[in-house]
């Protein structure tokens, strides 16, 4: 996996988490934004798992 793709996926994961936090602050229920949080966290975790496999 290229460095550019890794940075893109990390940025996308952070963006998903931030959008879900903004949704919570605007009054959405936690269960409505839970899938966005899960997607964001799983994208970031997948990068770290990929880095560990290369070692």
C-alpha positions, -999 to 999 in steps of 0.1 A, spaced: 0 0 0 15 33 -10 21 62 14 -3 84 -4 -31 59 0 -23 54 37 -25 92 43 -57 94 24 -73 66 44 -62 81 77 -76 115 66 -108 99 56 -111 80 89 -105 112 108 -130 131 87 -157 104 94 -151 106 131 -152 144 131 -184 145 111 -200 121 135 -189 142 165 -204 173 148 -236 154 143 -237 145 180 -232 182 190 -260 192 166 -284 169 184 -284 136 165 -286 105 186 -255 85 192 -269 54 175 -275 74 143 -238 84 140 -224 51 153 -218 36 119 -197 66 108 -176 63 139 -171 26 133 -161 32 97 -136 59 107 -120 38 134 -118 7 112 -101 27 84 -74 40 108 -69 6 124 -65 -11 90 -36 12 83 -19 2 115 -25 -35 109 -10 -32 75 21 -15 89 26 -43 114 23 -70 87 52 -54 68 75 -57 98 
